[in-house]
Amino acid sequence: MARKDIQEILAALSVRPAKDLGQNFLCDGNVAKKSVSMAQVVPGELVVEIGPGLGALTEQLLATGAEVHAVELDGRLCEFLRNGLVKRFPGKFFLLHGDAVAFPRGDVAAEDKTTYAVVANLPYAITSPWLDAILKLPLPKSMVLLTQLESAERLLAPPRSRRRGAIGVRIGAAFRMISMHKIPPQCFHPRPKVQSALVHMQLLDEPLVFSQKPLAIMRHCFQFRRKQLATSCRAIENHGEKLLAERWLHLGTVDPHLRPEDLELSHWRSLQQLNCEHWPTEV
């Protein structure tokens, strides 16, 4: 859709783009086409889309013959999509009116063993909480995400980078980064004040999903990122998590004087492995 078309449709729907909902509508068809091309979507493939908005990316996905399951929070946009793409693509486009953080896979149940991909113009406001929600089993086989450049750089940040955080560690433990392309503000309506990026990642052959205790320790350490591991781990209040953290540091494979951003993925893997050895029932 061109910018003028988007403006006219939004006016007819009495929708004013909301910053708190991250409503920046894609008005560059080439970006939508590139997203679909990067994802290598094939006919019949199950694709999850977050925040379809007015359906610019959705229509490109449906044109491939994919089965698209989308989740949209704005009820007025849902009505627009139901009167349009849902009717045009019966049995191919499934739309859930809801919060993508609560339903990170749309209406695709976690118990569904069908493999799926994620292709989405991710609302900036929910990038971190949505990633936190999707990084649980079953993981998507691939993700192509259009998000804020700063968020993309955090996902790609290597050890010893100030941008390194818990989300980046978890992404690196489960996915392989394929490519990243910067997207300028003029590709959206309204134009965001920041640059965006299109990120493509594929699931590793042996992905690691951190269980509850290691994940809580990781989050705690990054919450106090300027402190050494020994100091931050001593401040853990939960007894089980504190005991696991102490055993982890006492193994000698991790230098307790390091800060969390300095750790390699192998160090965090050792924490997960230790958790499995001492709490074998936790998944």
VMD Tcl script that draws the C-alpha trace (Angstrom):
set ca {
  {0.00 0.00 0.00}
  {1.13 3.53 -0.76}
  {1.23 6.09 2.04}
  {-1.81 7.90 0.64}
  {-3.83 4.66 0.53}
  {-2.94 3.91 4.15}
  {-3.94 7.40 5.25}
  {-7.31 7.11 3.50}
  {-8.08 3.67 4.96}
  {-7.11 4.71 8.48}
  {-9.27 7.84 8.20}
  {-12.25 5.72 7.05}
  {-11.70 3.39 10.03}
  {-11.27 6.34 12.43}
  {-7.88 4.97 13.40}
  {-5.07 7.25 14.48}
  {-1.78 5.33 14.65}
  {-1.00 4.74 18.31}
  {2.61 5.01 19.44}
  {2.02 2.80 22.49}
  {0.78 0.03 20.15}
  {3.73 0.45 17.80}
  {1.41 1.19 14.88}
  {3.81 2.07 12.08}
  {2.25 0.73 8.89}
  {4.50 -0.57 6.12}
  {4.06 1.54 2.98}
  {6.90 0.10 0.89}
  {5.88 -3.01 -1.01}
  {9.50 -3.89 -1.74}
  {10.17 -4.39 1.98}
  {7.19 -6.75 2.27}
  {8.39 -8.69 -0.78}
  {11.90 -8.88 0.63}
  {10.56 -10.22 3.94}
  {8.71 -13.01 2.16}
  {11.68 -13.75 -0.09}
  {14.07 -13.99 2.87}
  {11.69 -16.36 4.64}
  {11.54 -18.61 1.55}
  {7.86 -19.29 2.18}
  {6.44 -22.23 0.22}
  {2.81 -23.21 -0.56}
  {1.05 -24.83 2.37}
  {3.60 -23.64 4.93}
  {2.25 -22.44 8.27}
  {3.32 -18.86 8.96}
  {2.66 -16.78 12.08}
  {2.38 -13.02 11.64}
  {2.37 -10.52 14.49}
  {0.40 -7.29 14.12}
  {-0.81 -7.58 10.50}
  {-2.25 -4.05 10.61}
  {-3.82 -3.37 7.21}
  {-2.45 -6.56 5.67}
  {0.38 -5.27 3.45}
  {2.73 -8.08 4.48}
  {-0.13 -10.54 4.98}
  {-1.22 -10.30 1.36}
  {2.32 -11.03 0.16}
  {2.47 -14.10 2.41}
  {-0.92 -15.38 1.22}
  {0.14 -14.93 -2.40}
  {2.75 -17.65 -1.85}
  {0.06 -20.18 -0.93}
  {1.07 -20.16 2.74}
  {-1.40 -20.66 5.59}
  {-1.17 -17.49 7.68}
  {-2.12 -17.28 11.35}
  {-2.05 -13.65 12.54}
  {-2.73 -11.94 15.87}
  {-3.86 -8.30 16.00}
  {-4.70 -6.25 19.09}
  {-6.65 -3.40 17.43}
  {-10.26 -4.48 16.98}
  {-10.91 -1.96 14.18}
  {-8.04 -3.38 12.15}
  {-9.32 -6.89 12.82}
  {-12.71 -5.93 11.40}
  {-11.02 -4.45 8.32}
  {-9.03 -7.65 7.76}
  {-12.04 -9.91 8.32}
  {-14.01 -7.97 5.72}
  {-11.10 -8.18 3.31}
  {-8.35 -10.80 3.40}
  {-10.18 -13.31 5.59}
  {-13.03 -13.43 3.07}
  {-10.68 -13.47 0.08}
  {-8.58 -16.30 1.46}
  {-10.95 -18.69 3.27}
  {-9.13 -21.55 4.94}
  {-5.79 -19.80 4.39}
  {-5.92 -16.72 6.62}
  {-6.75 -17.12 10.29}
  {-6.98 -14.01 12.45}
  {-6.97 -13.83 16.25}
  {-8.06 -10.66 18.00}
  {-5.72 -10.54 20.98}
  {-2.43 -9.62 22.59}
  {0.58 -11.09 20.78}
  {2.54 -11.35 24.05}
  {-0.21 -13.53 25.51}
  {-0.61 -15.40 22.19}
  {2.88 -15.28 20.59}
  {1.87 -17.89 17.97}
  {-1.58 -16.49 17.32}
  {-4.12 -19.30 17.41}
  {-1.46 -21.97 16.82}
  {-1.46 -24.04 20.00}
  {1.82 -24.90 21.71}
  {0.74 -28.54 21.55}
  {0.51 -28.38 17.75}
  {3.50 -30.32 16.40}
  {3.31 -28.67 12.97}
  {6.45 -26.72 12.14}
  {5.93 -23.03 11.58}
  {7.78 -19.87 10.60}
  {7.36 -16.31 11.85}
  {7.31 -13.39 9.41}
  {6.32 -10.11 11.01}
  {6.54 -6.34 11.05}
  {6.96 -6.52 14.81}
  {5.46 -3.60 16.79}
  {8.40 -1.89 18.49}
  {6.59 -1.64 21.82}
  {6.37 -5.42 22.26}
  {9.66 -6.60 20.76}
  {11.29 -7.76 24.00}
  {8.20 -9.27 25.71}
  {7.13 -11.01 22.51}
  {10.60 -12.52 21.99}
  {10.55 -13.65 25.62}
  {7.22 -15.37 24.97}
  {8.22 -17.03 21.66}
  {11.50 -18.42 23.02}
  {9.75 -21.42 24.49}
  {9.00 -24.77 22.90}
  {7.92 -25.28 20.21}
  {10.28 -22.82 18.56}
  {9.68 -21.55 15.00}
  {11.90 -23.06 12.31}
  {12.78 -19.54 11.16}
  {11.98 -15.91 11.87}
  {12.07 -12.84 9.64}
  {11.42 -9.84 11.85}
  {11.14 -6.19 10.90}
  {11.96 -4.35 14.10}
  {13.76 -1.35 15.53}
  {17.45 -1.26 14.57}
  {18.49 -0.94 18.20}
  {16.54 -4.11 19.07}
  {18.11 -5.96 16.14}
  {21.58 -4.92 17.27}
  {20.87 -6.27 20.76}
  {19.92 -9.62 19.24}
  {23.19 -9.71 17.30}
  {25.42 -8.34 20.05}
  {28.44 -10.61 20.70}
  {30.01 -11.27 24.12}
  {31.80 -8.26 25.65}
  {29.40 -5.87 23.93}
  {27.43 -3.37 26.00}
  {24.37 -4.30 23.96}
  {24.62 -7.94 25.07}
  {21.62 -9.02 27.15}
  {19.58 -12.04 28.18}
  {17.42 -11.95 25.02}
  {20.54 -11.93 22.82}
  {22.01 -14.90 24.69}
  {18.77 -16.86 24.32}
  {18.44 -16.03 20.62}
  {22.04 -17.11 20.00}
  {21.45 -20.37 21.84}
  {18.53 -21.31 19.60}
  {18.98 -19.54 16.26}
  {21.61 -18.82 13.65}
  {21.61 -15.29 12.25}
  {21.42 -15.29 8.46}
  {21.30 -11.59 7.59}
  {20.27 -8.11 8.67}
  {19.23 -5.21 6.43}
  {18.62 -1.63 7.56}
  {15.22 -0.16 6.66}
  {14.79 3.66 6.56}
  {11.92 5.49 8.34}
  {10.26 6.54 5.05}
  {9.13 2.94 4.50}
  {6.49 3.40 7.22}
  {3.45 5.52 7.99}
  {3.78 7.36 10.25}
  {7.55 7.63 9.93}
  {9.25 6.43 13.13}
  {12.02 8.58 14.59}
  {14.39 5.62 14.56}
  {15.81 3.30 11.92}
  {14.51 -0.22 11.51}
  {16.08 -3.50 10.48}
  {14.96 -6.67 8.77}
  {16.48 -9.67 10.56}
  {16.49 -13.25 9.29}
  {17.33 -16.17 11.60}
  {17.05 -19.95 11.34}
  {16.61 -22.54 14.07}
  {19.77 -24.43 15.00}
  {19.90 -28.20 14.61}
  {20.20 -28.51 18.39}
  {18.60 -25.38 19.84}
  {18.86 -24.65 23.54}
  {15.86 -23.38 25.49}
  {16.81 -22.28 28.99}
  {14.67 -23.65 31.79}
  {13.24 -21.64 34.65}
  {16.11 -21.46 37.14}
  {18.97 -20.78 34.69}
  {16.83 -18.17 32.95}
  {16.02 -16.45 36.24}
  {19.74 -16.35 37.14}
  {20.64 -14.98 33.70}
  {18.02 -12.24 33.95}
  {19.17 -11.36 37.47}
  {22.80 -11.07 36.38}
  {21.97 -8.81 33.44}
  {19.74 -6.70 35.66}
  {22.94 -5.84 37.56}
  {25.14 -5.94 34.49}
  {27.88 -3.67 35.86}
  {28.44 -5.96 38.83}
  {30.68 -9.02 38.83}
  {28.94 -12.39 38.74}
  {30.00 -13.26 42.29}
  {28.44 -10.06 43.62}
  {25.19 -10.27 41.69}
  {24.69 -13.98 42.41}
  {25.08 -13.39 46.15}
  {22.10 -11.04 45.93}
  {19.74 -13.70 44.51}
  {16.83 -14.14 46.92}
  {15.29 -17.40 45.68}
  {16.99 -20.26 47.54}
  {16.95 -22.76 44.66}
  {18.27 -20.23 42.16}
  {20.95 -19.03 44.57}
  {22.11 -22.59 45.24}
  {22.36 -23.32 41.50}
  {24.27 -20.07 40.88}
  {26.74 -20.88 43.67}
  {27.41 -24.35 42.27}
  {27.85 -22.87 38.81}
  {30.49 -20.38 39.94}
  {32.27 -22.92 42.15}
  {32.78 -25.33 39.25}
  {35.67 -23.19 38.07}
  {34.56 -23.04 34.42}
  {33.25 -19.49 34.90}
  {35.35 -16.67 36.30}
  {33.21 -15.12 39.10}
  {34.94 -11.77 38.54}
  {33.46 -11.42 35.05}
  {30.37 -9.40 34.24}
  {27.43 -11.12 32.50}
  {28.08 -9.42 29.15}
  {31.59 -10.96 29.11}
  {30.36 -14.56 29.14}
  {30.43 -16.79 26.08}
  {27.39 -18.85 25.16}
  {29.26 -21.94 26.42}
  {29.25 -20.47 29.94}
  {25.49 -20.06 29.94}
  {25.15 -23.57 28.47}
  {27.11 -24.93 31.42}
  {24.58 -23.30 33.77}
  {21.72 -25.01 31.94}
  {23.57 -28.34 31.99}
  {24.21 -28.07 35.74}
  {20.53 -27.37 36.28}
  {19.59 -30.53 34.35}
  {22.02 -32.61 36.38}
  {20.69 -31.47 39.76}
  {17.04 -30.89 38.84}
  {16.43 -33.51 36.12}
  {12.64 -33.11 36.20}
  {12.73 -29.44 35.20}
  {12.22 -28.61 31.52}
}
mol new
graphics top color blue
foreach p $ca { graphics top sphere $p radius 0.5 }
foreach p [lrange $ca 0 end-1] q [lrange $ca 1 end] { graphics top cylinder $p $q radius 0.2 }
display resetview
